[in-house]
Amino acid sequence: MEQKSKHHIETVAVRNQMERSAFLEHSSPLHLTSSFVFEDAEEMRASFAEEKERNIYSRFSNPNTSEFVQKVTMMEGAEDGVAFASGMGAIFSTFSALLATGDHILSVRAVFGSTHTLFTKYFPKWEISTTYFSANEVDELEILIQPNTRCIYVESPTNPGVEILDLEVLGKLAKKYNLLFIVDNCFATPYLQQPIRFGADLVIHSATKLMDGQGRVLGGVTVGKKELIRELYLFARNTGSSLSPFNAWVLSKSLETLAVRVDRHCENALKISKKLEDHPQVNWVKYPFLPSHPQHNLALKQMKKGGNIVSFEIKGGLEAGRKFINSIELCSLSANLGDSRSIITHPSSTTHSKLSEEEQQAVGITSGMIRLSVGLEHDEDIWNDLKNALSN
């Protein structure tokens, strides 16, 4: 089911809904059912033989899940998609469905901590190996490609250092060597960036983050080429990693406000990052739309706006970082991001704590580094909280 629309992303997110029932509801209803019934034996046979496209069992498909996936697919400009119980469920299932024993992954070094654990602890059990490269090594990536390399995988912007990868260069390289190009687009969302335009075969999202935007439910989704999604769908159907109908319903409704929320997130984040850059207790600040960001021009090329994540380093290292965090009053101390509430995280001791000190340094994580997920509060209130904590 290739998904195309003549409308803008904002309109797709609001207006793309399942067919109305006999009750003619304006807002999509919840379909909280584990299974669906058949009219007769022939319809049941044809459905299981996949001669007829219809809902059979909610582990396979559900109207709410289908609506959510269809929206994301259209917003990303993809051909098809499949939803999962969480973002990590999407990442694990995507690789597990498409890779085989002996395959090799070429991945940017700066990935989410749990993704790193998959690559270094679990995939080696199946003799699937990974070679890391740095964000600034994209132009020299060709020498790292091995005969058994199957895919190139990146986050852009990266977590937590908000580095920007040149998606167009990577897309052309993947095509040249017949490799899968997989992009985690969680930080940007399809509203700010569509990696498929730059050559990505698959795009992954932790829908738990900005897509939900209010810290309510878990969810993940992968969209991309139809033939690849078919394999992912079969994997999810047989392993039980599917998204629940309720969570899908919440996420589909959340997408209706994605654009207006992300606009505000980005507006606040840019203001906060500029003020942090001028603060005497801050060593450095990374935000894609700051002119000081190393890949600022690339961010302008690939992204509509800079997103809601700001990384910065406090002078004084670990102790200063702890003091800062303990002085926060308004912002939340949590490991989540993309919430309506501003969230502060210390990556070294939380989300990326499973990385060795050497591995943390290799991706720019220092003991004084703070990841700030800028929320929807008034920017002056966010800044006053940060300013007061920096001054203590």
Secondary structure as GFF3:
##gff-version 3
##sequence-region A 1 392
A	DSSP	alpha_helix	9	15	.	.	.	ID=ss1
A	DSSP	alpha_helix	41	48	.	.	.	ID=ss2
A	DSSP	alpha_helix	63	76	.	.	.	ID=ss3
A	DSSP	beta_strand	80	84	.	.	.	ID=ss4
A	DSSP	alpha_helix	87	98	.	.	.	ID=ss5
A	DSSP	beta_strand	104	108	.	.	.	ID=ss6
A	DSSP	alpha_helix	113	117	.	.	.	ID=ss7
A	DSSP	pi_helix	118	122	.	.	.	ID=ss8
A	DSSP	three_ten_helix	123	126	.	.	.	ID=ss9
A	DSSP	beta_strand	129	133	.	.	.	ID=ss10
A	DSSP	three_ten_helix	135	144	.	.	.	ID=ss11
A	DSSP	beta_strand	149	155	.	.	.	ID=ss12
A	DSSP	alpha_helix	167	176	.	.	.	ID=ss13
A	DSSP	beta_strand	180	184	.	.	.	ID=ss14
A	DSSP	alpha_helix	189	192	.	.	.	ID=ss15
A	DSSP	three_ten_helix	195	198	.	.	.	ID=ss16
A	DSSP	beta_strand	202	206	.	.	.	ID=ss17
A	DSSP	beta_strand	220	224	.	.	.	ID=ss18
A	DSSP	alpha_helix	226	239	.	.	.	ID=ss19
A	DSSP	alpha_helix	245	255	.	.	.	ID=ss20
A	DSSP	alpha_helix	258	277	.	.	.	ID=ss21
A	DSSP	beta_strand	282	286	.	.	.	ID=ss22
A	DSSP	alpha_helix	296	302	.	.	.	ID=ss23
A	DSSP	beta_strand	309	314	.	.	.	ID=ss24
A	DSSP	alpha_helix	317	327	.	.	.	ID=ss25
A	DSSP	beta_strand	332	333	.	.	.	ID=ss26
A	DSSP	beta_strand	343	345	.	.	.	ID=ss27
A	DSSP	three_ten_helix	347	349	.	.	.	ID=ss28
A	DSSP	alpha_helix	357	362	.	.	.	ID=ss29
A	DSSP	beta_strand	369	373	.	.	.	ID=ss30
A	DSSP	alpha_helix	379	391	.	.	.	ID=ss31
###
